[in-house]
Every structure is written in structure tokens, then in C-alpha cells.
Amino acid sequence: QGVMEGYNGTTFAYSQTGSGKSFTMQGVVDPSSQKGIIPRAFEHIFESIQGAEDAKFLLRASCLEIYNEDIRDLLGADTKQKLK
């Protein structure tokens, strides 16, 4: 709800490799009961935006992976490219 009031929001997942972070964040499309945190958050945000009157919104999202001290942009054109 704070995001809809203008505050920045962050979802951070940290744990061992293979522990289920990707599934928790992304989930699966079908059945819809197994959608992850990110699709559910986006649905909530877009539903709130559609119901808002006399307001402007700027929505920006990024998805980064930090692994072995390397940072990669998972939404970029080349997800294998390391960021500085």
C-alpha cells in the first residue's frame, strides 16, 4: 500500500541456490493459485492504478541477480552481461 502512496518498494530474495527463490518470486501461470510474489504485486498495483482518479503514476521495475559477486540485469537485452 505504501507504494501506491508514492514510496519506493523493494522485494528482496536471499538464500541458498536451489532453495526455491525463483519459484517464490515468479511462480507459474496455471494454476493461478501458484502465481509468485511479483505477478501478484503487479496485479495489485495495476488494479490500484486503474481505480485511481486525478493521479499520475510512473512505474519502474528492475530485476537484478547477484551471484558470486557478479551483478546481472535479468530484464536487460543480454542477461549474461555483467554490470559494473
VOTORVO-695010 format. One record per residue: x, y, z of N, C-alpha, C, CB in turn. Coordinates in steps of 0.2 Angstrom, whole numbers, plus 2048, in hexadecimal, padded with zeros to 3 digits. Glycine has a CB too. Layout:
! residues N
<kelo n_xx="X" n_yy="Y" n_zz="Z" ca_xx="X" ca_yy="Y" ca_zz="Z" c_xx="X" c_yy="Y" c_zz="Z" cb_xx="X" cb_yy="Y" cb_zz="Z"/>
...
END
This chain:
! residues 84
<kelo n_xx="804" n_yy="7FA" n_zz="800" ca_xx="800" ca_yy="800" ca_zz="800" c_xx="804" c_yy="806" c_zz="800" cb_xx="7FB" cb_yy="800" cb_zz="806"/>
<kelo n_xx="80A" n_yy="806" n_zz="803" ca_xx="80F" ca_yy="80C" ca_zz="803" c_xx="811" c_yy="80E" c_zz="7FC" cb_xx="815" cb_yy="80A" cb_zz="808"/>
<kelo n_xx="812" n_yy="809" n_zz="7F8" ca_xx="814" ca_yy="80A" ca_zz="7F1" c_xx="80F" c_yy="80E" c_zz="7EE" cb_xx="815" cb_yy="804" cb_zz="7ED"/>
<kelo n_xx="808" n_yy="80D" n_zz="7EF" ca_xx="803" ca_yy="811" ca_zz="7EC" c_xx="803" c_yy="818" c_zz="7EF" cb_xx="7FC" cb_yy="80E" cb_zz="7ED"/>
<kelo n_xx="806" n_yy="819" n_zz="7F4" ca_xx="806" ca_yy="820" ca_zz="7F8" c_xx="80C" c_yy="824" c_zz="7F6" cb_xx="806" cb_yy="81F" cb_zz="7FF"/>
<kelo n_xx="811" n_yy="821" n_zz="7F1" ca_xx="816" ca_yy="824" ca_zz="7EE" c_xx="81D" c_yy="822" c_zz="7F1" cb_xx="816" cb_yy="82B" cb_zz="7F0"/>
<kelo n_xx="81D" n_yy="81D" n_zz="7F6" ca_xx="823" ca_yy="81A" ca_zz="7F8" c_xx="826" c_yy="815" c_zz="7F4" cb_xx="822" cb_yy="818" cb_zz="800"/>
<kelo n_xx="82D" n_yy="815" n_zz="7F4" ca_xx="830" ca_yy="80F" ca_zz="7F0" c_xx="82F" c_yy="809" c_zz="7F3" cb_xx="838" cb_yy="811" cb_zz="7EF"/>
<kelo n_xx="82F" n_yy="804" n_zz="7EF" ca_xx="82E" ca_yy="7FD" ca_zz="7F2" c_xx="833" c_yy="7F8" c_zz="7F0" cb_xx="827" cb_yy="7FA" cb_zz="7F1"/>
<kelo n_xx="835" n_yy="7F3" n_zz="7F4" ca_xx="83A" ca_yy="7EF" ca_zz="7F2" c_xx="838" c_yy="7E8" c_zz="7F4" cb_xx="841" cb_yy="7F0" cb_zz="7F5"/>
<kelo n_xx="839" n_yy="7E3" n_zz="7F0" ca_xx="838" ca_yy="7DC" ca_zz="7F2" c_xx="83F" c_yy="7D9" c_zz="7F1" cb_xx="833" cb_yy="7D8" cb_zz="7ED"/>
<kelo n_xx="841" n_yy="7D6" n_zz="7F6" ca_xx="848" ca_yy="7D3" ca_zz="7F7" c_xx="848" c_yy="7CC" c_zz="7F9" cb_xx="84D" cb_yy="7D7" cb_zz="7FB"/>
<kelo n_xx="84B" n_yy="7C8" n_zz="7F4" ca_xx="84B" ca_yy="7C0" ca_zz="7F6" c_xx="852" c_yy="7BE" c_zz="7F7" cb_xx="847" cb_yy="7BC" cb_zz="7F0"/>
<kelo n_xx="854" n_yy="7BB" n_zz="7FC" ca_xx="85B" ca_yy="7B9" ca_zz="7FE" c_xx="85B" c_yy="7B2" c_zz="801" cb_xx="85E" cb_yy="7BE" cb_zz="802"/>
<kelo n_xx="85E" n_yy="7AD" n_zz="7FE" ca_xx="85F" ca_yy="7A7" ca_zz="801" c_xx="864" c_yy="7A2" c_zz="7FD" cb_xx="858" cb_yy="7A3" cb_zz="803"/>
<kelo n_xx="864" n_yy="79C" n_zz="7FF" ca_xx="869" ca_yy="798" ca_zz="7FB" c_xx="866" c_yy="796" c_zz="7F4" cb_xx="869" cb_yy="791" cb_zz="7FF"/>
<kelo n_xx="86B" n_yy="795" n_zz="7F0" ca_xx="869" ca_yy="792" ca_zz="7E9" c_xx="864" c_yy="78C" c_zz="7E9" cb_xx="86F" cb_yy="791" cb_zz="7E5"/>
<kelo n_xx="85F" n_yy="78C" n_zz="7E5" ca_xx="85B" ca_yy="786" ca_zz="7E5" c_xx="855" c_yy="786" c_zz="7EB" cb_xx="85F" cb_yy="780" cb_zz="7E5"/>
<kelo n_xx="855" n_yy="78C" n_zz="7EF" ca_xx="850" ca_yy="78B" ca_zz="7F4" c_xx="849" c_yy="78E" c_zz="7F2" cb_xx="853" cb_yy="790" cb_zz="7FA"/>
<kelo n_xx="848" n_yy="790" n_zz="7EC" ca_xx="841" ca_yy="792" ca_zz="7EA" c_xx="840" c_yy="799" c_zz="7EA" cb_xx="83C" cb_yy="78F" cb_zz="7EF"/>
<kelo n_xx="845" n_yy="79D" n_zz="7E9" ca_xx="844" ca_yy="7A5" ca_zz="7E9" c_xx="840" c_yy="7A7" c_zz="7E2" cb_xx="84B" cb_yy="7A8" cb_zz="7E9"/>
<kelo n_xx="843" n_yy="7A4" n_zz="7DD" ca_xx="840" ca_yy="7A5" ca_zz="7D6" c_xx="838" c_yy="7A3" c_zz="7D6" cb_xx="843" cb_yy="7A2" cb_zz="7D0"/>
<kelo n_xx="837" n_yy="79E" n_zz="7D9" ca_xx="830" ca_yy="79B" ca_zz="7D9" c_xx="82B" c_yy="7A0" c_zz="7DD" cb_xx="82F" cb_yy="794" cb_zz="7DB"/>
<kelo n_xx="82E" n_yy="7A2" n_zz="7E3" ca_xx="82B" ca_yy="7A6" ca_zz="7E8" c_xx="829" c_yy="7AD" c_zz="7E4" cb_xx="82F" cb_yy="7A7" cb_zz="7EE"/>
<kelo n_xx="82E" n_yy="7B0" n_zz="7E1" ca_xx="82E" ca_yy="7B6" ca_zz="7DE" c_xx="829" c_yy="7B6" c_zz="7D7" cb_xx="835" cb_yy="7B9" cb_zz="7DC"/>
<kelo n_xx="82A" n_yy="7B1" n_zz="7D3" ca_xx="827" ca_yy="7B0" ca_zz="7CD" c_xx="821" c_yy="7AC" c_zz="7CD" cb_xx="82C" cb_yy="7AE" cb_zz="7C8"/>
<kelo n_xx="821" n_yy="7A6" n_zz="7D0" ca_xx="81C" ca_yy="7A1" ca_zz="7D0" c_xx="81B" c_yy="79F" c_zz="7C9" cb_xx="816" cb_yy="7A5" cb_zz="7D3"/>
<kelo n_xx="814" n_yy="79C" n_zz="7C8" ca_xx="812" ca_yy="79A" ca_zz="7C1" c_xx="80B" c_yy="79D" c_zz="7C0" cb_xx="812" cb_yy="792" cb_zz="7C2"/>
<kelo n_xx="80A" n_yy="79D" n_zz="7B9" ca_xx="804" ca_yy="7A1" ca_zz="7B7" c_xx="7FE" c_yy="79C" c_zz="7B9" cb_xx="804" cb_yy="7A2" cb_zz="7B0"/>
<kelo n_xx="7FE" n_yy="796" n_zz="7B8" ca_xx="7F8" ca_yy="792" ca_zz="7B9" c_xx="7FA" c_yy="78C" c_zz="7BD" cb_xx="7F6" cb_yy="78F" cb_zz="7B2"/>
<kelo n_xx="7F7" n_yy="78B" n_zz="7C3" ca_xx="7F1" ca_yy="78E" ca_zz="7C5" c_xx="7F3" c_yy="795" c_zz="7C8" cb_xx="7ED" cb_yy="78A" cb_zz="7CA"/>
<kelo n_xx="7EE" n_yy="79A" n_zz="7C8" ca_xx="7EF" ca_yy="7A0" ca_zz="7CA" c_xx="7F1" c_yy="7A1" c_zz="7D2" cb_xx="7EA" cb_yy="7A5" cb_zz="7C9"/>
<kelo n_xx="7EF" n_yy="79C" n_zz="7D5" ca_xx="7F0" ca_yy="79B" ca_zz="7DD" c_xx="7F8" c_yy="79B" c_zz="7DE" cb_xx="7ED" cb_yy="796" cb_zz="7E0"/>
<kelo n_xx="7FC" n_yy="799" n_zz="7D9" ca_xx="803" ca_yy="798" ca_zz="7DA" c_xx="807" c_yy="79E" c_zz="7D6" cb_xx="805" cb_yy="792" cb_zz="7D7"/>
<kelo n_xx="804" n_yy="7A4" n_zz="7D5" ca_xx="807" ca_yy="7AA" ca_zz="7D3" c_xx="80C" c_yy="7AC" c_zz="7D8" cb_xx="803" cb_yy="7AF" cb_zz="7D1"/>
<kelo n_xx="812" n_yy="7AF" n_zz="7D6" ca_xx="817" ca_yy="7B1" ca_zz="7DB" c_xx="815" c_yy="7B8" c_zz="7DE" cb_xx="81E" cb_yy="7B1" cb_zz="7D8"/>
<kelo n_xx="81A" n_yy="7BA" n_zz="7E2" ca_xx="819" ca_yy="7C1" ca_zz="7E5" c_xx="819" c_yy="7C7" c_zz="7E0" cb_xx="81F" cb_yy="7C2" cb_zz="7EA"/>
<kelo n_xx="81D" n_yy="7C6" n_zz="7DB" ca_xx="81E" ca_yy="7CC" ca_zz="7D6" c_xx="817" c_yy="7CC" c_zz="7D2" cb_xx="824" cb_yy="7CA" cb_zz="7D1"/>
<kelo n_xx="815" n_yy="7C7" n_zz="7CF" ca_xx="80E" ca_yy="7C8" ca_zz="7CB" c_xx="809" c_yy="7CA" c_zz="7D0" cb_xx="80C" cb_yy="7C1" cb_zz="7C8"/>
<kelo n_xx="808" n_yy="7C8" n_zz="7D6" ca_xx="803" ca_yy="7CA" ca_zz="7DA" c_xx="804" c_yy="7D2" c_zz="7DC" cb_xx="803" cb_yy="7C6" cb_zz="7E1"/>
<kelo n_xx="80A" n_yy="7D4" n_zz="7DD" ca_xx="80B" ca_yy="7DB" ca_zz="7DF" c_xx="809" c_yy="7DF" c_zz="7D9" cb_xx="813" cb_yy="7DC" cb_zz="7E1"/>
<kelo n_xx="80B" n_yy="7DD" n_zz="7D3" ca_xx="80A" ca_yy="7E1" ca_zz="7CD" c_xx="802" c_yy="7E1" c_zz="7CC" cb_xx="80D" cb_yy="7DE" cb_zz="7C7"/>
<kelo n_xx="7FF" n_yy="7DC" n_zz="7CD" ca_xx="7F7" ca_yy="7DC" ca_zz="7CC" c_xx="7F4" c_yy="7E1" c_zz="7D1" cb_xx="7F4" cb_yy="7D5" cb_zz="7CE"/>
<kelo n_xx="7F7" n_yy="7E1" n_zz="7D7" ca_xx="7F4" ca_yy="7E6" ca_zz="7DC" c_xx="7F6" c_yy="7ED" c_zz="7DA" cb_xx="7F7" cb_yy="7E4" cb_zz="7E3"/>
<kelo n_xx="7FC" n_yy="7EE" n_zz="7D8" ca_xx="7FD" ca_yy="7F5" ca_zz="7D6" c_xx="7F9" c_yy="7F7" c_zz="7D0" cb_xx="805" cb_yy="7F5" cb_zz="7D4"/>
<kelo n_xx="7F9" n_yy="7F3" n_zz="7CB" ca_xx="7F5" ca_yy="7F5" ca_zz="7C5" c_xx="7ED" c_yy="7F6" c_zz="7C7" cb_xx="7F6" cb_yy="7F0" cb_zz="7C0"/>
<kelo n_xx="7EB" n_yy="7F2" n_zz="7CB" ca_xx="7E4" ca_yy="7F3" ca_zz="7CD" c_xx="7E3" c_yy="7F9" c_zz="7D1" cb_xx="7E1" cb_yy="7ED" cb_zz="7D1"/>
<kelo n_xx="7E7" n_yy="7FB" n_zz="7D5" ca_xx="7E7" ca_yy="801" ca_zz="7D9" c_xx="7E8" c_yy="807" c_zz="7D4" cb_xx="7ED" cb_yy="802" cb_zz="7DE"/>
<kelo n_xx="7EC" n_yy="807" n_zz="7CF" ca_xx="7ED" ca_yy="80C" ca_zz="7CA" c_xx="7E6" c_yy="80D" c_zz="7C6" cb_xx="7F3" cb_yy="80B" cb_zz="7C6"/>
<kelo n_xx="7E3" n_yy="808" n_zz="7C4" ca_xx="7DD" ca_yy="809" ca_zz="7C0" c_xx="7D7" c_yy="80C" c_zz="7C4" cb_xx="7DB" cb_yy="802" cb_zz="7BE"/>
<kelo n_xx="7D7" n_yy="80B" n_zz="7CB" ca_xx="7D2" ca_yy="80E" ca_zz="7CF" c_xx="7D4" c_yy="815" c_zz="7D1" cb_xx="7D1" cb_yy="809" cb_zz="7D5"/>
<kelo n_xx="7DA" n_yy="817" n_zz="7D0" ca_xx="7DC" ca_yy="81E" ca_zz="7D3" c_xx="7D9" c_yy="823" c_zz="7CE" cb_xx="7E3" cb_yy="81E" cb_zz="7D4"/>
<kelo n_xx="7D7" n_yy="829" n_zz="7D1" ca_xx="7D5" ca_yy="82E" ca_zz="7CC" c_xx="7D9" c_yy="834" c_zz="7CE" cb_xx="7CD" cb_yy="830" cb_zz="7CE"/>
<kelo n_xx="7DA" n_yy="839" n_zz="7C9" ca_xx="7DE" ca_yy="83F" ca_zz="7CA" c_xx="7E5" c_yy="83D" c_zz="7CD" cb_xx="7DA" cb_yy="844" cb_zz="7CE"/>
<kelo n_xx="7E8" n_yy="838" n_zz="7CA" ca_xx="7EF" ca_yy="837" ca_zz="7CC" c_xx="7F3" c_yy="834" c_zz="7C6" cb_xx="7EF" cb_yy="831" cb_zz="7D2"/>
<kelo n_xx="7F9" n_yy="835" n_zz="7C7" ca_xx="7FE" ca_yy="833" ca_zz="7C2" c_xx="803" c_yy="82E" c_zz="7C5" cb_xx="802" cb_yy="839" cb_zz="7BE"/>
<kelo n_xx="805" n_yy="829" n_zz="7C1" ca_xx="809" ca_yy="824" ca_zz="7C4" c_xx="80F" c_yy="823" c_zz="7C0" cb_xx="805" cb_yy="81D" cb_zz="7C6"/>
<kelo n_xx="815" n_yy="822" n_zz="7C3" ca_xx="81B" ca_yy="81F" ca_zz="7BF" c_xx="81D" c_yy="819" c_zz="7C2" cb_xx="820" cb_yy="825" cb_zz="7BF"/>
<kelo n_xx="81D" n_yy="813" n_zz="7BE" ca_xx="81E" ca_yy="80D" ca_zz="7C1" c_xx="825" c_yy="80B" c_zz="7BE" cb_xx="819" cb_yy="808" cb_zz="7C0"/>
<kelo n_xx="82A" n_yy="809" n_zz="7C2" ca_xx="830" ca_yy="807" ca_zz="7BF" c_xx="832" c_yy="800" c_zz="7C3" cb_xx="836" cb_yy="80C" cb_zz="7C0"/>
<kelo n_xx="834" n_yy="7FB" n_zz="7BF" ca_xx="836" ca_yy="7F5" ca_zz="7C3" c_xx="83D" c_yy="7F3" c_zz="7C0" cb_xx="831" cb_yy="7F0" cb_zz="7C1"/>
<kelo n_xx="840" n_yy="7F0" n_zz="7C5" ca_xx="847" ca_yy="7ED" ca_zz="7C3" c_xx="847" c_yy="7E6" c_zz="7C6" cb_xx="84D" cb_yy="7F1" cb_zz="7C5"/>
<kelo n_xx="84B" n_yy="7E2" n_zz="7C3" ca_xx="84C" ca_yy="7DB" ca_zz="7C6" c_xx="853" c_yy="7D9" c_zz="7C5" cb_xx="848" cb_yy="7D6" cb_zz="7C3"/>
<kelo n_xx="857" n_yy="7D9" n_zz="7CB" ca_xx="85E" ca_yy="7D8" ca_zz="7CB" c_xx="860" c_yy="7D1" c_zz="7CE" cb_xx="862" cb_yy="7DE" cb_zz="7CF"/>
<kelo n_xx="865" n_yy="7CE" n_zz="7CC" ca_xx="868" ca_yy="7C8" ca_zz="7CF" c_xx="86F" c_yy="7CA" c_zz="7D2" cb_xx="867" cb_yy="7C2" cb_zz="7CA"/>
<kelo n_xx="870" n_yy="7C8" n_zz="7D8" ca_xx="877" ca_yy="7C9" ca_zz="7DA" c_xx="879" c_yy="7C2" c_zz="7DC" cb_xx="878" cb_yy="7CE" cb_zz="7E1"/>
<kelo n_xx="87E" n_yy="7BF" n_zz="7D9" ca_xx="881" ca_yy="7B9" ca_zz="7D9" c_xx="888" c_yy="7B9" c_zz="7D9" cb_xx="87D" cb_yy="7B4" cb_zz="7D4"/>
<kelo n_xx="88C" n_yy="7B6" n_zz="7DE" ca_xx="893" ca_yy="7B6" ca_zz="7DE" c_xx="896" c_yy="7BD" c_zz="7DD" cb_xx="896" cb_yy="7B1" cb_zz="7D9"/>
<kelo n_xx="893" n_yy="7C2" n_zz="7E0" ca_xx="895" ca_yy="7C9" ca_zz="7DF" c_xx="894" c_yy="7CC" c_zz="7D8" cb_xx="89C" cb_yy="7C9" cb_zz="7E1"/>
<kelo n_xx="891" n_yy="7C8" n_zz="7D4" ca_xx="88F" ca_yy="7CB" ca_zz="7CD" c_xx="888" c_yy="7CD" c_zz="7CD" cb_xx="890" cb_yy="7C6" cb_zz="7C8"/>
<kelo n_xx="886" n_yy="7D3" n_zz="7CA" ca_xx="880" ca_yy="7D6" ca_zz="7CA" c_xx="87D" c_yy="7D5" c_zz="7C3" cb_xx="87F" cb_yy="7DD" cb_zz="7CD"/>
<kelo n_xx="877" n_yy="7D3" n_zz="7C1" ca_xx="874" ca_yy="7D2" ca_zz="7BB" c_xx="86D" c_yy="7D5" c_zz="7BB" cb_xx="874" cb_yy="7CB" cb_zz="7B8"/>
<kelo n_xx="86C" n_yy="7D9" n_zz="7B5" ca_xx="865" ca_yy="7DB" ca_zz="7B5" c_xx="861" c_yy="7D6" c_zz="7B1" cb_xx="865" cb_yy="7E2" cb_zz="7B0"/>
<kelo n_xx="85C" n_yy="7D3" n_zz="7B5" ca_xx="858" ca_yy="7CE" ca_zz="7B2" c_xx="853" c_yy="7D0" c_zz="7AD" cb_xx="855" cb_yy="7CA" cb_zz="7B7"/>
<kelo n_xx="851" n_yy="7D6" n_zz="7AD" ca_xx="84C" ca_yy="7D9" ca_zz="7A8" c_xx="850" c_yy="7DC" c_zz="7A2" cb_xx="848" cb_yy="7DE" cb_zz="7AB"/>
<kelo n_xx="857" n_yy="7DC" n_zz="7A2" ca_xx="85A" ca_yy="7E0" ca_zz="79C" c_xx="85A" c_yy="7DB" c_zz="796" cb_xx="861" cb_yy="7E1" cb_zz="79F"/>
<kelo n_xx="85D" n_yy="7DE" n_zz="791" ca_xx="85D" ca_yy="7DB" ca_zz="78A" c_xx="862" c_yy="7D5" c_zz="78B" cb_xx="860" cb_yy="7DF" cb_zz="785"/>
<kelo n_xx="867" n_yy="7D5" n_zz="78E" ca_xx="86C" ca_yy="7D0" ca_zz="78F" c_xx="86D" c_yy="7CE" c_zz="796" cb_xx="873" cb_yy="7D2" cb_zz="78C"/>
<kelo n_xx="869" n_yy="7C9" n_zz="799" ca_xx="869" ca_yy="7C7" ca_zz="7A0" c_xx="870" c_yy="7C4" c_zz="7A2" cb_xx="863" cb_yy="7C3" cb_zz="7A1"/>
<kelo n_xx="874" n_yy="7C2" n_zz="79E" ca_xx="87B" ca_yy="7C0" ca_zz="79F" c_xx="880" c_yy="7C5" c_zz="7A1" cb_xx="87D" cb_yy="7BB" cb_zz="79A"/>
<kelo n_xx="87E" n_yy="7CB" n_zz="79E" ca_xx="883" ca_yy="7D1" ca_zz="79F" c_xx="883" c_yy="7D3" c_zz="7A6" cb_xx="881" cb_yy="7D7" cb_zz="79B"/>
<kelo n_xx="889" n_yy="7D4" n_zz="7A9" ca_xx="88A" ca_yy="7D6" ca_zz="7B0" c_xx="88A" c_yy="7DD" c_zz="7B0" cb_xx="891" cb_yy="7D3" cb_zz="7B3"/>
<kelo n_xx="887" n_yy="7E0" n_zz="7B5" ca_xx="887" ca_yy="7E7" ca_zz="7B7" c_xx="88D" c_yy="7E9" c_zz="7BB" cb_xx="881" cb_yy="7E9" cb_zz="7BA"/>
<kelo n_xx="88F" n_yy="7F0" n_zz="7BA" ca_xx="895" ca_yy="7F2" ca_zz="7BE" c_xx="892" c_yy="7F4" c_zz="7C5" cb_xx="898" cb_yy="7F8" cb_zz="7BA"/>
END
